[in-house]
Amino acid sequence: MTGRLISAAVLIPGFLGLCWLDHTLGPPAPALFLALLAVGWLAAAELTKLFPPPAAPPAPEPGDEADTPADYWADPEAARPSLLIAGTGVTLALLGAWVPHWLVRAAPPELPPTDALTSLGGVTIGLAAGVLLAAVRRVLRFDKPGGHGPGLASEIFALTYIGGLLAVTAQLRWVGSPSGGTGAAGYLAIGSLIAAAKCGDTGAYFTGRLLGKRKLIPRVSPGKTWAGAVGALVWAAAGTTLWLWLAGDWFGRGEVHWVRAVVFGAAVGLSGLFGDLVESVLKRDAGVKDAGALLPGMGGVLDVLDSLLIAGPVAVLLWTVWPPC
């Protein structure tokens, strides 16, 4: 707990400082782009380490013929995903998220504005470019059988899981300012995502400790309980509603739609809980407790992002089609 408090004491002021700088620099949001780029590369570095080379198949019994060539596993390192490819894919996805907003600032006023959903076409193009890059590299690198398929699959997963989800989540920055305004409402939207995801994490922890008996999915995460899951939804809904009520007027969003706010918080909190379980599968499969050791008490960057990566796209969708305030 002490380590978590120390990390929080660094992360919270750092995040607030980033928001201030981002608002000062305006809707092109270069500071946020660079921050997410650094976070994306760090998370990609942690994720790629969770994919070790596959184990060689057992030796055939005497008299049996092997199903694969004798040198099939001669290059098990081919199954390791490349950080360069995964990180470049993350970069391309983030560029795809930002370029439409950069272009609309330089475009004539008669052109249609760019909003959080229509700009996702750029993310799709960036992801497609990352997948193409990974595939071309494997074609050029191939010299003998031995893990290239799993390696390519893990590279594509890494750039999609981190780059794609992070790029979609970043669209919250422009919520409420489709014509390239100040984008102040975007900070309210980003805050609502963090409030829902992290209040859900906190609620799950404390409710599970106090009331939890029946395990949720023990083979994936032994510490999570059904009571903790319910606590995550309740705390996420309450924390989000409180944030929107306190901060809505600061960012010019006015009245809070209470039912929408509660539904938003619960939906994002549930998504964040699932995001935590997704990373737990990856860590348990790799046989590690944390994805990294960068943050005391919290693990690595991926351990902090896990709930936000899955919850972010849900928050973007709800803020676009059914905004809570």
Contacts in CASP RR format, 6 or more apart in sequence:
PFRMAT RR
TARGET T0000
AUTHOR 0000-0000-0000
METHOD contacts of the structure
MODEL  1
MTGRLISAAVLIPGFLGLCWLDHTLGPPAPALFLALLAVGWLAAAELTKL
FPPPAAPPAPEPGDEADTPADYWADPEAARPSLLIAGTGVTLALLGAWVP
HWLVRAAPPELPPTDALTSLGGVTIGLAAGVLLAAVRRVLRFDKPGGHGP
GLASEIFALTYIGGLLAVTAQLRWVGSPSGGTGAAGYLAIGSLIAAAKCG
DTGAYFTGRLLGKRKLIPRVSPGKTWAGAVGALVWAAAGTTLWLWLAGDW
FGRGEVHWVRAVVFGAAVGLSGLFGDLVESVLKRDAGVKDAGALLPGMGG
VLDVLDSLLIAGPVAVLLWTVWPPC
2 296 0 8 1.000
2 297 0 8 1.000
3 296 0 8 1.000
3 297 0 8 1.000
3 298 0 8 1.000
4 296 0 8 1.000
4 297 0 8 1.000
4 298 0 8 1.000
6 296 0 8 1.000
6 297 0 8 1.000
7 295 0 8 1.000
7 296 0 8 1.000
7 297 0 8 1.000
7 298 0 8 1.000
11 295 0 8 1.000
11 304 0 8 1.000
18 31 0 8 1.000
18 32 0 8 1.000
18 35 0 8 1.000
19 187 0 8 1.000
19 190 0 8 1.000
21 31 0 8 1.000
22 29 0 8 1.000
22 31 0 8 1.000
22 32 0 8 1.000
22 173 0 8 1.000
23 182 0 8 1.000
23 183 0 8 1.000
23 184 0 8 1.000
23 187 0 8 1.000
25 31 0 8 1.000
26 182 0 8 1.000
26 183 0 8 1.000
27 101 0 8 1.000
27 105 0 8 1.000
27 174 0 8 1.000
27 177 0 8 1.000
27 180 0 8 1.000
27 181 0 8 1.000
27 182 0 8 1.000
27 183 0 8 1.000
28 98 0 8 1.000
28 101 0 8 1.000
28 102 0 8 1.000
28 105 0 8 1.000
29 98 0 8 1.000
29 101 0 8 1.000
29 173 0 8 1.000
32 170 0 8 1.000
32 173 0 8 1.000
33 94 0 8 1.000
33 98 0 8 1.000
36 94 0 8 1.000
36 166 0 8 1.000
36 170 0 8 1.000
37 90 0 8 1.000
37 91 0 8 1.000
37 94 0 8 1.000
39 166 0 8 1.000
39 301 0 8 1.000
39 305 0 8 1.000
40 87 0 8 1.000
40 90 0 8 1.000
40 94 0 8 1.000
40 162 0 8 1.000
40 163 0 8 1.000
40 166 0 8 1.000
40 301 0 8 1.000
41 87 0 8 1.000
41 90 0 8 1.000
41 91 0 8 1.000
42 294 0 8 1.000
42 300 0 8 1.000
42 301 0 8 1.000
43 90 0 8 1.000
43 162 0 8 1.000
43 166 0 8 1.000
43 301 0 8 1.000
43 302 0 8 1.000
43 305 0 8 1.000
44 83 0 8 1.000
44 86 0 8 1.000
44 87 0 8 1.000
44 90 0 8 1.000
44 158 0 8 1.000
44 159 0 8 1.000
44 162 0 8 1.000
44 163 0 8 1.000
45 83 0 8 1.000
46 291 0 8 1.000
46 292 0 8 1.000
46 300 0 8 1.000
46 301 0 8 1.000
46 302 0 8 1.000
47 86 0 8 1.000
47 158 0 8 1.000
47 161 0 8 1.000
47 162 0 8 1.000
47 282 0 8 1.000
47 291 0 8 1.000
47 302 0 8 1.000
48 80 0 8 1.000
48 81 0 8 1.000
48 82 0 8 1.000
48 83 0 8 1.000
48 86 0 8 1.000
48 154 0 8 1.000
48 155 0 8 1.000
48 158 0 8 1.000
49 286 0 8 1.000
49 291 0 8 1.000
50 282 0 8 1.000
50 283 0 8 1.000
50 285 0 8 1.000
50 286 0 8 1.000
50 288 0 8 1.000
50 291 0 8 1.000
51 79 0 8 1.000
51 80 0 8 1.000
51 81 0 8 1.000
51 150 0 8 1.000
51 151 0 8 1.000
51 154 0 8 1.000
51 286 0 8 1.000
52 79 0 8 1.000
52 80 0 8 1.000
52 286 0 8 1.000
53 76 0 8 1.000
53 77 0 8 1.000
53 78 0 8 1.000
53 79 0 8 1.000
53 80 0 8 1.000
53 147 0 8 1.000
54 73 0 8 1.000
54 76 0 8 1.000
54 79 0 8 1.000
54 147 0 8 1.000
54 150 0 8 1.000
56 73 0 8 1.000
56 76 0 8 1.000
57 67 0 8 1.000
57 68 0 8 1.000
57 73 0 8 1.000
60 66 0 8 1.000
68 145 0 8 1.000
69 145 0 8 1.000
71 144 0 8 1.000
71 145 0 8 1.000
72 145 0 8 1.000
72 146 0 8 1.000
73 146 0 8 1.000
74 144 0 8 1.000
74 146 0 8 1.000
75 143 0 8 1.000
75 144 0 8 1.000
75 146 0 8 1.000
75 147 0 8 1.000
76 146 0 8 1.000
76 147 0 8 1.000
78 141 0 8 1.000
78 146 0 8 1.000
78 147 0 8 1.000
78 148 0 8 1.000
78 151 0 8 1.000
79 146 0 8 1.000
79 147 0 8 1.000
79 148 0 8 1.000
79 149 0 8 1.000
79 150 0 8 1.000
79 151 0 8 1.000
79 154 0 8 1.000
80 151 0 8 1.000
80 154 0 8 1.000
81 151 0 8 1.000
81 154 0 8 1.000
81 155 0 8 1.000
81 158 0 8 1.000
82 134 0 8 1.000
82 137 0 8 1.000
82 155 0 8 1.000
85 130 0 8 1.000
85 133 0 8 1.000
85 134 0 8 1.000
85 137 0 8 1.000
85 155 0 8 1.000
85 159 0 8 1.000
86 155 0 8 1.000
86 158 0 8 1.000
86 159 0 8 1.000
86 162 0 8 1.000
87 158 0 8 1.000
87 159 0 8 1.000
88 130 0 8 1.000
88 133 0 8 1.000
88 159 0 8 1.000
89 126 0 8 1.000
89 127 0 8 1.000
89 129 0 8 1.000
89 130 0 8 1.000
89 133 0 8 1.000
89 134 0 8 1.000
89 159 0 8 1.000
89 163 0 8 1.000
90 158 0 8 1.000
90 159 0 8 1.000
90 162 0 8 1.000
90 163 0 8 1.000
90 164 0 8 1.000
90 166 0 8 1.000
92 126 0 8 1.000
92 127 0 8 1.000
92 129 0 8 1.000
92 130 0 8 1.000
92 133 0 8 1.000
92 159 0 8 1.000
93 123 0 8 1.000
93 126 0 8 1.000
93 127 0 8 1.000
93 130 0 8 1.000
93 159 0 8 1.000
93 163 0 8 1.000
93 164 0 8 1.000
93 166 0 8 1.000
93 167 0 8 1.000
94 163 0 8 1.000
94 166 0 8 1.000
94 167 0 8 1.000
94 170 0 8 1.000
95 126 0 8 1.000
96 121 0 8 1.000
96 122 0 8 1.000
96 123 0 8 1.000
96 125 0 8 1.000
96 126 0 8 1.000
96 167 0 8 1.000
97 119 0 8 1.000
97 120 0 8 1.000
97 122 0 8 1.000
97 123 0 8 1.000
97 167 0 8 1.000
97 168 0 8 1.000
97 170 0 8 1.000
97 171 0 8 1.000
98 170 0 8 1.000
99 122 0 8 1.000
100 114 0 8 1.000
100 118 0 8 1.000
100 119 0 8 1.000
100 121 0 8 1.000
100 122 0 8 1.000
101 114 0 8 1.000
101 119 0 8 1.000
101 174 0 8 1.000
101 180 0 8 1.000
103 114 0 8 1.000
104 111 0 8 1.000
104 113 0 8 1.000
104 114 0 8 1.000
104 179 0 8 1.000
104 180 0 8 1.000
105 180 0 8 1.000
113 178 0 8 1.000
113 179 0 8 1.000
113 180 0 8 1.000
114 174 0 8 1.000
114 178 0 8 1.000
114 180 0 8 1.000
115 174 0 8 1.000
115 176 0 8 1.000
115 178 0 8 1.000
115 320 0 8 1.000
116 171 0 8 1.000
116 172 0 8 1.000
116 174 0 8 1.000
116 175 0 8 1.000
116 178 0 8 1.000
116 316 0 8 1.000
116 319 0 8 1.000
116 320 0 8 1.000
117 171 0 8 1.000
117 316 0 8 1.000
117 320 0 8 1.000
119 171 0 8 1.000
119 174 0 8 1.000
120 168 0 8 1.000
120 171 0 8 1.000
123 164 0 8 1.000
123 167 0 8 1.000
123 168 0 8 1.000
127 159 0 8 1.000
127 160 0 8 1.000
127 163 0 8 1.000
127 164 0 8 1.000
127 167 0 8 1.000
130 159 0 8 1.000
131 156 0 8 1.000
131 159 0 8 1.000
131 160 0 8 1.000
134 152 0 8 1.000
134 155 0 8 1.000
134 156 0 8 1.000
134 159 0 8 1.000
135 152 0 8 1.000
138 148 0 8 1.000
138 149 0 8 1.000
138 151 0 8 1.000
138 152 0 8 1.000
141 148 0 8 1.000
142 148 0 8 1.000
161 309 0 8 1.000
162 302 0 8 1.000
162 305 0 8 1.000
162 309 0 8 1.000
165 309 0 8 1.000
165 310 0 8 1.000
165 312 0 8 1.000
165 313 0 8 1.000
166 305 0 8 1.000
166 309 0 8 1.000
168 312 0 8 1.000
168 313 0 8 1.000
168 316 0 8 1.000
169 193 0 8 1.000
169 308 0 8 1.000
169 309 0 8 1.000
169 312 0 8 1.000
169 313 0 8 1.000
169 315 0 8 1.000
169 316 0 8 1.000
171 316 0 8 1.000
172 186 0 8 1.000
172 189 0 8 1.000
172 190 0 8 1.000
172 193 0 8 1.000
172 312 0 8 1.000
172 315 0 8 1.000
172 316 0 8 1.000
172 319 0 8 1.000
173 183 0 8 1.000
173 186 0 8 1.000
173 189 0 8 1.000
173 190 0 8 1.000
174 180 0 8 1.000
174 183 0 8 1.000
174 186 0 8 1.000
175 183 0 8 1.000
175 185 0 8 1.000
175 186 0 8 1.000
175 188 0 8 1.000
175 189 0 8 1.000
175 316 0 8 1.000
175 319 0 8 1.000
175 320 0 8 1.000
175 323 0 8 1.000
176 183 0 8 1.000
176 185 0 8 1.000
176 186 0 8 1.000
176 189 0 8 1.000
177 183 0 8 1.000
177 184 0 8 1.000
177 185 0 8 1.000
177 186 0 8 1.000
184 251 0 8 1.000
184 252 0 8 1.000
185 251 0 8 1.000
185 252 0 8 1.000
185 253 0 8 1.000
186 251 0 8 1.000
187 251 0 8 1.000
188 244 0 8 1.000
188 247 0 8 1.000
188 248 0 8 1.000
188 250 0 8 1.000
188 251 0 8 1.000
188 252 0 8 1.000
188 253 0 8 1.000
188 325 0 8 1.000
189 315 0 8 1.000
189 319 0 8 1.000
191 243 0 8 1.000
191 247 0 8 1.000
192 240 0 8 1.000
192 243 0 8 1.000
192 244 0 8 1.000
192 264 0 8 1.000
192 265 0 8 1.000
192 268 0 8 1.000
192 315 0 8 1.000
192 319 0 8 1.000
192 324 0 8 1.000
193 268 0 8 1.000
193 308 0 8 1.000
193 311 0 8 1.000
193 312 0 8 1.000
193 315 0 8 1.000
194 308 0 8 1.000
195 236 0 8 1.000
195 239 0 8 1.000
195 240 0 8 1.000
195 242 0 8 1.000
195 243 0 8 1.000
195 265 0 8 1.000
196 236 0 8 1.000
196 237 0 8 1.000
196 239 0 8 1.000
196 240 0 8 1.000
196 264 0 8 1.000
196 265 0 8 1.000
196 268 0 8 1.000
196 269 0 8 1.000
196 272 0 8 1.000
196 311 0 8 1.000
196 315 0 8 1.000
197 236 0 8 1.000
197 268 0 8 1.000
197 269 0 8 1.000
197 271 0 8 1.000
197 272 0 8 1.000
197 307 0 8 1.000
197 308 0 8 1.000
197 311 0 8 1.000
197 312 0 8 1.000
198 307 0 8 1.000
199 235 0 8 1.000
199 236 0 8 1.000
199 238 0 8 1.000
199 239 0 8 1.000
199 240 0 8 1.000
199 269 0 8 1.000
200 231 0 8 1.000
200 232 0 8 1.000
200 233 0 8 1.000
200 235 0 8 1.000
200 236 0 8 1.000
200 269 0 8 1.000
200 272 0 8 1.000
200 273 0 8 1.000
201 232 0 8 1.000
201 272 0 8 1.000
201 276 0 8 1.000
201 307 0 8 1.000
202 235 0 8 1.000
203 228 0 8 1.000
203 231 0 8 1.000
203 232 0 8 1.000
203 234 0 8 1.000
203 235 0 8 1.000
203 236 0 8 1.000
204 224 0 8 1.000
204 228 0 8 1.000
204 229 0 8 1.000
204 231 0 8 1.000
204 232 0 8 1.000
204 235 0 8 1.000
204 273 0 8 1.000
205 228 0 8 1.000
207 227 0 8 1.000
207 228 0 8 1.000
207 230 0 8 1.000
207 231 0 8 1.000
207 232 0 8 1.000
207 234 0 8 1.000
207 235 0 8 1.000
208 224 0 8 1.000
208 225 0 8 1.000
208 227 0 8 1.000
208 228 0 8 1.000
208 231 0 8 1.000
210 227 0 8 1.000
211 225 0 8 1.000
211 227 0 8 1.000
211 228 0 8 1.000
212 225 0 8 1.000
212 226 0 8 1.000
212 227 0 8 1.000
212 228 0 8 1.000
213 225 0 8 1.000
213 227 0 8 1.000
214 225 0 8 1.000
214 226 0 8 1.000
214 227 0 8 1.000
215 222 0 8 1.000
215 223 0 8 1.000
215 224 0 8 1.000
215 225 0 8 1.000
215 226 0 8 1.000
216 223 0 8 1.000
216 224 0 8 1.000
216 225 0 8 1.000
216 226 0 8 1.000
216 228 0 8 1.000
216 229 0 8 1.000
217 224 0 8 1.000
217 277 0 8 1.000
220 277 0 8 1.000
220 280 0 8 1.000
220 281 0 8 1.000
220 284 0 8 1.000
221 276 0 8 1.000
221 277 0 8 1.000
221 280 0 8 1.000
221 284 0 8 1.000
224 276 0 8 1.000
224 277 0 8 1.000
229 273 0 8 1.000
232 269 0 8 1.000
232 270 0 8 1.000
232 272 0 8 1.000
232 273 0 8 1.000
233 266 0 8 1.000
233 269 0 8 1.000
233 270 0 8 1.000
236 265 0 8 1.000
236 266 0 8 1.000
236 268 0 8 1.000
236 269 0 8 1.000
236 270 0 8 1.000
237 261 0 8 1.000
237 262 0 8 1.000
237 263 0 8 1.000
237 265 0 8 1.000
237 266 0 8 1.000
237 269 0 8 1.000
239 265 0 8 1.000
240 261 0 8 1.000
240 262 0 8 1.000
240 264 0 8 1.000
240 265 0 8 1.000
240 268 0 8 1.000
240 324 0 8 1.000
241 256 0 8 1.000
241 258 0 8 1.000
241 261 0 8 1.000
241 262 0 8 1.000
241 265 0 8 1.000
244 253 0 8 1.000
244 256 0 8 1.000
244 261 0 8 1.000
244 324 0 8 1.000
244 325 0 8 1.000
245 256 0 8 1.000
245 261 0 8 1.000
248 254 0 8 1.000
248 256 0 8 1.000
248 325 0 8 1.000
253 325 0 8 1.000
254 325 0 8 1.000
255 325 0 8 1.000
256 324 0 8 1.000
256 325 0 8 1.000
257 323 0 8 1.000
257 324 0 8 1.000
257 325 0 8 1.000
260 318 0 8 1.000
260 322 0 8 1.000
260 323 0 8 1.000
260 324 0 8 1.000
260 325 0 8 1.000
261 324 0 8 1.000
261 325 0 8 1.000
263 318 0 8 1.000
263 322 0 8 1.000
263 324 0 8 1.000
264 315 0 8 1.000
264 318 0 8 1.000
264 319 0 8 1.000
264 322 0 8 1.000
264 324 0 8 1.000
265 324 0 8 1.000
267 314 0 8 1.000
267 318 0 8 1.000
268 311 0 8 1.000
268 312 0 8 1.000
268 314 0 8 1.000
268 315 0 8 1.000
268 318 0 8 1.000
269 307 0 8 1.000
269 311 0 8 1.000
271 307 0 8 1.000
271 310 0 8 1.000
271 311 0 8 1.000
271 312 0 8 1.000
271 314 0 8 1.000
272 306 0 8 1.000
272 307 0 8 1.000
272 308 0 8 1.000
272 310 0 8 1.000
272 311 0 8 1.000
273 307 0 8 1.000
274 310 0 8 1.000
275 306 0 8 1.000
275 307 0 8 1.000
275 309 0 8 1.000
275 310 0 8 1.000
275 311 0 8 1.000
276 306 0 8 1.000
276 307 0 8 1.000
278 306 0 8 1.000
278 310 0 8 1.000
279 291 0 8 1.000
279 302 0 8 1.000
279 303 0 8 1.000
279 306 0 8 1.000
282 291 0 8 1.000
283 289 0 8 1.000
283 290 0 8 1.000
283 291 0 8 1.000
290 299 0 8 1.000
290 300 0 8 1.000
290 303 0 8 1.000
291 299 0 8 1.000
291 300 0 8 1.000
291 301 0 8 1.000
291 302 0 8 1.000
291 303 0 8 1.000
292 299 0 8 1.000
292 300 0 8 1.000
292 301 0 8 1.000
292 302 0 8 1.000
292 303 0 8 1.000
293 299 0 8 1.000
293 300 0 8 1.000
294 300 0 8 1.000
294 301 0 8 1.000
295 301 0 8 1.000
295 303 0 8 1.000
295 304 0 8 1.000
298 304 0 8 1.000
318 324 0 8 1.000
END
